[in-house]
Amino acid sequence: MSVQDMTSSEPSSGKRLKGRHVLMYFMGFFGLMFVVNGIFLEKAITSFPGEDVEKSYLQGLNYNSTLAARQAQSELGWQAQAGLEDGVVRFHLEDAKGNTLSTMHVGALLKHAANATLDTPIELSSIGNGDYVADLPVELPAGKWTLQATVQAEAEGETLFTASKTLLIR
């Protein structure tokens, strides 16, 4: 039995992988990772403010009053339907006994699902029989929107009722 040389019998090209080459590959790989992560981080920070609700901290502090308002709304027993028909936002309001409520002040906010800068307030006008309408603003892009309606007895009075409905604008 003969002992064979463990080195390659093929002629070498003169290029050998040395420690400094491994270090350079290692540093290049992680350097590229840091650059790409930095780009993604910058895009994430500048494209989304991170807050869906304005003054979320203060709303958290006042959460008990929010729960009390929801309880008061529940005790009223009012019912609402909202929708979109031929470019017109429609809102219908009834009390607990099924009587229509046509003398309320109804305002709404159309919230875009992905871009808070597109959120648009609208004012609904009563047309009688518990129905309130407003023309859809023309500049709104197509997509998924949320209608957040608030009902008040007076224009600047206490909010008595809130309702939310998802709308698809085409």
Phi, psi and omega in degrees: 000137182251151178269126180260148178287131184280353178278159182292142179273351179281147179293139181276152181275358181093352179259120178239146178282116182247171182301321181291329177294316178298318178298317180295317177299315180299312180292322178296317179298308182288329174298316177298319179298318178296319180295313180296315178297322177297318178297313180297320179297315179298317179296319181293319183289320184276343184264339181222122184290343177092349179244123176271333182242131177291140178053050183299326179297314180294324177295325177294321178294328181262024185298325179296323177291328175296317178296321178295320178295321178294321178295316178298320177295320179296322180292332176296323179073018180291152179236143180223147172232141180223151178189182182233128183217115178052046177076014180238129175277126181243140181221128180239136186228131177227152176276186185295334181267003180089005177283138180285148180244104185249359185254013182273162174261118183243122175239161181211160175234124173269113183255127177283142185293329187243346186222104184293340179289345179270355181304134187229122174281143176226152179248124180264139180253141179285134174244015178091167178058030178078007181260139178230139183224158173205141176290140178288128178302136186293327187284359182288129177285158178295152178146191181271126181231156175243126176267118177248103184263144175234137181245129179230152177288328179231166184302319181244024183276187180290140178287122181265331188208139174231148178214152181226140181214135177275130181239147175248112180263127181251000000 
